[in-house]
Amino acid sequence: MDYIFAEGNGRVISGKDKIFGISTLAKEAVARDGKENVTNATIGALIDDNGELIVLSSMVEVLKNMKPAEFAEYAPIAGIPEYLEILPRAAFGDYRPDGYIEACATPGGTGTIRNTISCYSKYGDAVLTSNWFWSPYNIIATEIGRRIETYEMFDENEHFNLKGFEEKIVELLKKQDSLVIIFNAPAHNPTGYTPSDEEWDEIVAILKRCGAGGKKITMLLDIAYIDFSGDSSTARSFLPKFGNMPDNILVVAGFSASKGFTFYGLRTGAMLCITQNKAIADEFKRVTSFASRGSWSNCVRVGQLALAKVFNDEALLKKVFDERKVYEDMLSARCNAFRESAAAADLRTCPFKGGFFVTVPCENDDAVNEELFKDNIFGVAIGGGIRIAISAISEDKCRMVPGKIAAAINKVNG
Ligand SMILES: Cc1ncc(COP(=O)(O)O)c(C=O)c1O
């Protein structure tokens, strides 16, 4: 990669934004053929059947009632106290893991990823995630002098590849003193995968086995989609498994209000640590505040305050949850429609349970995706597969798309 004036510092900065390019094509198709004839499955946000962004009106009400000073004032670096207080409930619901829990506000879930890597890995270290992953992980890691390494996410039986996961941790811990693992679940982006209860047990057992030699492991649970992974109340039931970990295994949960409270642009999130060791929890508070100060300083105050108001008012909280439930059910219906239709079309997908995305693995994914453009279907070729944002397309379109993908794969790959 050549730079004119800028310093690359190990980063690959191409300037090309694939998703933006495809979504421009989708917009052109809408202008040409009408929105009912276009499937824009590129957008990572919840969109209604008419193509409009869904915004929880109950959250809008809260925002509208803010006094000027409530949104204009700076927030403390680690977050406003009322927000810090409600965070364990907002993130963990009724399933709070055992241990010392400390929190630090971050601008969305993205901030948690950045701070976890910066605070718990060394320069040059590998950060581990699955081979299907949200591409900004790579940007965040390389931006601060780390790199991503991956394990194959699924085995030959389309189950989570527990063996590959463990082998890769062992391999990296032979070379490094510590390891940050980014684990995005439930409703993983881009696949929609959620581990079963038994798989979560195995994942915890693997972490304990790999940490038995005493090396430090930080398990970042990226729970950005937890409220749209099926049932938002039971989706959290796996969390207590991450309590009572040995001292050398730090668990960090990445809470995001972007999806669950439709606060995408309000940049409201938090990182929460779970540890048995009070000194490590206290240190978490100190180092994450420092990392925040050295990057974005403080976070948007109004988003924090809005969540604090909602979680401190049971009636309001019920209103928000009731409103959201309608959309959770809408997304589940889209998910089921896609699943049934994929089965009918004999289309192989990555195993999925819910969330915003489904991925269809295929060879020549760019060519297959371009073939789909001819049907006005716009997904994203993500290297080895096509990602379809079911969050952004109607149930009818979820029913229609799998057959079209199967036909496109057939045409391109024979
Ligand atoms: C896998 C994953 N993690 C985290 C996030 C965090 O998003 P935000 O920073 O908007 O909360 C996203 C958003 O798209 C995501 O897809």
The ligand as a Gaussian input file, in Angstrom:
#p B3LYP/6-31G(d) Opt

LIG

0 1
 C      -20.504000      -7.515000      15.547000
 C      -20.741000      -6.130000      15.995000
 N      -20.196000      -5.740000      17.135000
 C      -20.375000      -4.504000      17.609000
 C      -21.121000      -3.584000      16.911000
 C      -21.208000      -2.262000      17.568000
 O      -21.882000      -1.290000      17.016000
 P      -22.027000       0.131000      17.699000
 O      -20.664000       0.667000      17.920000
 O      -22.815000       0.897000      16.714000
 O      -22.747000      -0.085000      18.987000
 C      -21.706000      -3.942000      15.683000
 C      -22.484000      -2.993000      14.876000
 O      -22.768000      -3.149000      13.743000
 C      -21.507000      -5.258000      15.220000
 O      -22.023000      -5.673000      14.067000

